[in-house]
């Protein structure tokens, strides 16, 4: 098996689970389309015979994620920062706005760019949708809940966020993006849907530098027998959703008319500690990596777990991939990446 096989296997799984849900013959603009989730969306949409316009400034996305699509007639890549105006002559049916840096390790390095992507970028995306009478899917985040006091967290929870803290650039700009979407829905009748994404992982997630979020970082460290870096005491919890489940959920949200104007949590409700995650990664990789503890970043949430009853009812969606299965697929991907580099 090579890297292409890992991705193709995932795409087939998504298409099988979507059943009759299809975007065939629709033109879809995907901002952040060369990123982790954006490139998966582009792959599935192209496979469904949609026409895809992928827009990305490659600040954190990678052209290698979409290089296999560049020669296709139904795929177009535009290198552009969505926080700057852009206009399209062709009719656009759906705008999927994913463009934004998302790693917590980037929050102190690129706060202005993050704010612009989620505010100005959202405003420009909404303007494109308004002009073309298109639907818009905005990928928000569980970060809008901050350090949640209600677990599992439902969409009705308004959040516990520090607006001037280190995470504020991401948390609050996503909250503004949500408010902007609802303003366009109320004032212009725009068909908007908001996905609050919880921790997602899988192939194509970056492990390098400030991009490395917890699962790719742990996997990279374990495969190289390097110390596994844990922030705080590791007792904080997260809920991890495999990428194929996440992409299916996003496409279901974009497709269902009954979800118009709705905010929906999309994540896996199985909660676990970071220490438990580290031990599972070590076991699967058969690694000798020691655990290395570092100070907890400011405002790091103590628990994170979604209430997905709304997604189950509205989208007929439930995550299917258990953590160990998803980790094995992710680890296989990173092994193949390592082999390619050698």
C-alpha positions in Angstrom: 0.0 0.0 0.0 1.2 3.5 -0.8 0.0 7.0 0.3 -2.5 7.2 -2.6 -4.1 3.9 -1.6 -4.6 5.2 2.0 -6.4 8.3 0.7 -8.4 6.4 -2.0 -9.6 3.9 0.6 -10.8 6.8 2.7 -12.6 8.5 -0.2 -14.4 5.2 -1.1 -15.5 4.9 2.5 -16.9 8.5 2.5 -18.7 7.9 -0.8 -20.2 4.7 0.4 -21.5 6.3 3.6 -22.9 9.3 1.7 -25.1 7.0 -0.4 -27.4 9.2 -2.5 -25.9 12.5 -1.3 -24.1 13.9 -4.3 -22.8 17.3 -5.5 -22.6 16.1 -9.2 -22.7 19.0 -11.7 -22.5 21.6 -9.0 -19.7 24.2 -8.8 -18.2 24.3 -5.4 -15.7 26.9 -4.1 -13.5 25.5 -1.3 -11.4 28.1 0.5 -8.5 26.5 2.3 -8.8 23.7 -0.3 -5.1 22.7 -0.1 -5.3 22.2 3.7 -6.0 19.0 5.7 -9.8 19.0 5.6 -10.1 21.1 2.4 -8.1 18.7 0.3 -10.2 15.8 1.4 -13.3 17.7 0.5 -11.9 18.5 -3.0 -11.1 14.8 -3.5 -14.6 13.6 -2.7 -16.3 16.4 -4.6 -14.2 15.8 -7.8 -15.0 12.0 -7.4 -18.7 12.9 -7.4 -18.3 14.9 -10.7 -18.6 18.3 -9.1 -16.7 21.2 -10.5 -14.3 22.3 -7.8 -12.5 25.7 -7.4 -9.8 25.3 -4.8 -8.6 28.6 -3.3 -5.7 28.6 -0.9 -2.8 31.0 -0.1 -0.6 28.0 1.0 0.2 29.6 4.3 -0.5 26.3 6.0 -2.0 24.3 3.2 0.2 22.2 0.9 0.1 22.1 -2.9 1.1 18.4 -2.7 -2.3 17.7 -1.1 -4.0 18.6 -4.4 -1.2 18.1 -7.0 -2.9 14.9 -8.3 -6.0 17.0 -9.2 -4.3 19.8 -11.1 -4.6 18.2 -14.5 -8.3 17.5 -14.2 -10.8 19.7 -16.2 -13.2 19.8 -13.3 -10.7 21.1 -10.8 -9.1 24.6 -10.7 -6.5 25.8 -8.2 -6.2 29.5 -7.4 -3.5 30.8 -5.1 -5.1 33.6 -3.2 -5.7 34.9 0.3 -9.5 34.9 1.0 -9.1 37.9 3.2 -8.5 39.9 0.0 -11.4 40.4 -2.5 -11.8 38.0 -5.4 -14.5 37.7 -8.1 -15.7 34.8 -10.2 -17.3 34.9 -13.6 -18.6 31.3 -13.5 -21.7 30.5 -11.5 -21.0 29.1 -8.0 -23.5 26.9 -6.3 -21.8 26.3 -3.0 -19.1 28.1 -1.0 -17.3 26.0 1.6 -15.2 28.3 3.8 -12.4 26.4 5.6 -9.5 28.8 5.2 -7.7 29.5 8.4 -4.6 28.5 10.4 -5.9 26.2 13.1 -3.0 24.9 15.2 -2.9 26.3 18.8 0.9 26.5 18.3 0.2 29.1 15.6 -1.9 31.4 17.7 0.9 33.5 19.1 2.8 33.6 15.8 0.0 34.5 13.3 -2.8 36.0 15.3 -3.6 38.8 12.8 -3.7 36.4 9.8 -6.0 34.1 11.7 -8.4 36.9 12.6 -8.4 38.2 9.0 -9.2 34.7 7.6 -12.2 34.2 9.9 -13.6 37.7 9.7 -12.6 39.4 6.4 -12.4 36.0 4.8 -15.8 35.0 6.0 -17.2 38.4 4.9 -15.8 37.9 1.4 -17.0 34.3 1.2 -20.5 35.4 2.2 -20.3 38.2 -0.4 -19.5 35.6 -3.1 -22.4 33.4 -1.9 -24.8 36.4 -2.0 -23.8 37.4 -5.5 -24.2 33.9 -6.9 -27.2 33.0 -4.8 -25.1 30.1 -3.5 -25.3 28.1 -0.3 -22.5 28.6 2.3 -20.9 26.2 4.7 -18.7 27.8 7.4 -16.4 25.6 9.3 -16.3 26.9 12.8 -14.8 25.1 15.8 -15.3 23.7 19.2 -13.0 26.5 20.3 -16.0 28.8 20.3 -17.0 27.0 23.6 -13.6 27.9 25.2 -13.1 26.1 28.5 -16.6 24.6 28.5 -18.4 24.2 31.8 -21.1 21.9 30.2 -19.8 18.4 29.1 -20.8 16.9 26.6 -21.3 20.4 25.1 -24.4 21.1 23.1 -24.8 23.8 20.4 -26.9 25.8 22.8 -24.0 26.4 25.2 -22.7 30.0 24.6 -19.1 29.4 25.7 -16.5 30.4 28.2 -13.9 32.3 26.2 -11.1 34.7 27.1 -11.3 37.3 24.3 -7.9 38.8 25.2 -6.0 35.5 25.8 -3.6 33.8 23.5 -6.4 31.7 21.9 -8.7 34.7 21.5 -7.5 35.4 17.9 -8.9 32.0 16.8 -11.8 31.6 19.3 -13.3 35.0 18.9 -12.7 35.4 15.1 -14.6 32.1 14.6 -17.4 33.5 16.9 -17.5 36.6 14.8 -17.6 34.5 11.6 -20.6 32.7 13.0 -22.3 35.9 13.8 -21.6 37.2 10.4 -23.1 34.1 8.7 -26.3 34.5 10.8 -26.4 38.3 9.9 -26.3 37.4 6.2 -29.0 34.7 6.7 -31.3 37.2 8.5 -30.7 40.3 6.4 -30.2 38.7 3.0 -32.0 35.3 3.3 -28.7 33.5 2.6 -28.6 29.8 3.0 -25.9 29.3 5.6 -24.8 26.3 7.7 -22.2 26.3 10.5 -20.2 23.3 11.5 -18.5 23.3 14.9 -15.6 20.9 14.3 -14.1 19.0 17.2 -10.5 17.6 17.1 -10.1 15.8 13.8 -7.1 13.7 12.7 -5.9 11.5 9.8 -3.7 11.4 6.7 -2.5 14.8 5.4 -2.5 16.4 8.8 0.8 18.2 9.3 3.2 17.2 12.0 6.0 19.7 11.4 6.8 22.8 13.4 3.9 25.0 14.6 1.5 22.9 12.5 1.8 19.8 14.6 -1.3 19.2 16.6 -1.5 16.5 19.2 -2.1 13.3 17.2 0.4 13.9 14.4 2.9 15.2 16.9 2.6 12.1 19.1 2.7 9.8 16.0 5.8 11.6 14.6 7.6 11.5 18.0 6.7 7.8 18.6 7.8 6.6 15.2 11.1 8.3 15.7 11.5 7.2 19.4 11.6 10.8 20.4 10.1 12.1 23.7 6.4 12.5 23.5 5.6 16.0 24.6 2.6 16.4 26.9 1.4 19.8 28.0 0.3 20.0 31.6 -0.3 16.7 33.5 -2.0 15.1 30.5 -5.3 14.7 32.4 -7.1 17.2 30.1 -9.5 15.5 27.8 -10.2 15.7 24.0 -12.5 13.8 21.6 -11.0 12.7 18.4 -12.8 12.3 15.1 -11.2 10.5 12.1 -11.1 12.5 8.9 -13.4 10.3 6.9 -16.2 10.7 9.5 -15.6 14.5 9.7 -15.8 14.9 5.9 -18.9 12.9 5.6 -20.5 15.0 8.4 -19.5 18.3 6.6 -20.9 17.2 3.3 -24.1 16.0 4.9 -24.5 19.4 6.6 -23.9 21.2 3.2 -26.4 19.0 1.5 -29.4 18.8 3.8 -31.9 21.7 3.2 -33.3 21.1 6.7 -30.0 22.2 8.1 -30.4 25.7 6.7 -29.4 28.3 9.3 -28.3 25.7 11.7 -25.2 25.3 13.9 -24.1 21.7 14.3 -21.4 20.0 16.3 -19.4 17.5 14.2 -17.1 15.4 16.2 -16.7 12.0 18.0 -18.3 12.0 21.5 -15.8 9.5 22.9 -13.7 11.5 25.5 -10.2 10.5 26.6 -7.3 12.0 28.4 -4.1 13.1 26.6 -2.2 10.7 28.7 -4.4 7.8 27.5 -3.9 9.0 23.9 -0.1 9.0 24.3 -0.1 5.4 25.7 -2.3 4.1 22.8 0.0 5.7 20.2 3.0 4.2 21.9 1.4 0.8 21.9 0.4 0.8 18.3 3.8 2.1 17.1 5.6 -0.2 19.5 7.6 2.8 20.5 10.1 3.3 23.4 9.5 7.1 23.5 9.5 8.5 27.1 6.8 10.9 28.1 8.0 14.5 28.5 5.9 17.0 30.4 5.8 20.8 29.5 3.9 23.7 31.0 0.2 23.9 30.0 -0.5 26.8 27.5 -2.7 29.6 28.8 -6.5 29.0 28.5 -6.1 25.4 27.5 -9.5 23.8 27.9 -9.7 21.1 30.6 -12.3 19.0 28.8 -13.7 18.8 25.3 -16.5 16.5 24.2 -19.4 17.2 21.8 -23.0 16.5 22.2 -23.8 15.2 18.7 -27.5 14.5 19.2 -28.4 17.3 16.7 -26.1 15.9 14.0 -27.6 12.4 14.6 -31.2 13.8 14.2 -30.6 16.4 11.5 -27.9 14.9 9.3 -28.4 11.1 10.1 -24.7 11.1 10.9 -22.7 9.2 13.5 -18.9 8.7 13.5 -18.0 5.1 12.6 -14.2 4.9 12.9 -13.0 3.8 16.4 -9.9 5.6 17.7 -7.5 2.6 17.4 -8.6 2.0 13.8 -8.2 5.6 12.8 -4.8 5.8 14.6 -3.6 2.7 12.7 -4.6 4.3 9.4 -2.9 7.6 10.4 0.2 5.9 11.6 0.4 3.9 8.3 0.2 7.2 6.4 3.1 8.8 8.5 5.2 5.6 8.0 4.7 5.9 4.2 5.6 9.7 4.3 8.8 8.8 6.2 9.6 6.1 3.7 9.1 8.6 0.8 11.4 11.1 2.3 14.1 8.4 2.7 
